[in-house]
Amino acid sequence: MPDTTATIGHNSRQGTVTIESRLFNSLTKYKGQRSTRESFTLPAGSTVEDVLKLWGLPKKEVFLCLRNGRDVTSGLVGVEINGNAALEDGDVIALSGPVPYSYGYGAPIV
């Protein structure tokens, strides 16, 4: 009997997803010689954590992660992003560090 716990389907090894990733604010320093907007083709079953690795981003510096405009965090402001969020073909992942006058810089939220 095949092990299906680590795969998303019988043909997942051949599948890929193409996503677009964008860096904003303080994270743009990690772009190197690349643009702040890059497309990546990844194996099916890839996650937000895989995108962070491709950019070389430390997870602790990512203040906000949006997948198709929706927040990918597990809770309220200041909570670590959900790196296990699965990617689908065509997703747009926006990553941002803290912005001035935000919780990430120590400003109170009113």
Phi, psi and omega in degrees: 000128182288150177279114182253006183288334185257003182238166180255000179172168184293337181248023185293336181292334179270343186281149176224161172233141175249124182233161173248137180235140182229138177253141180227161173054229187292347180280347181296341178293345180270359185287337182065229180273358183275171173282163176282357178233115183228147172257139179231141171253120186236160176295148176304142182093000179293159184234175176302323178303323178295323178293319178301320179294320179299322178278342186074034182268129171289130184303326182292343179268351179273112183271329183216134175230121178247132173248111183056039177084000180249137183297133179247066174235161184269000182191216184278181182306138179090359179271144180301144179293159179273092180291345180273001180297122182287145179262148175239156180304130178092357179298148172244119182253117178252129183238133182222144169275181179295148177252152179307144180067026177247173178304324181297336177263006177093004179285140178292151177263126180247000000 
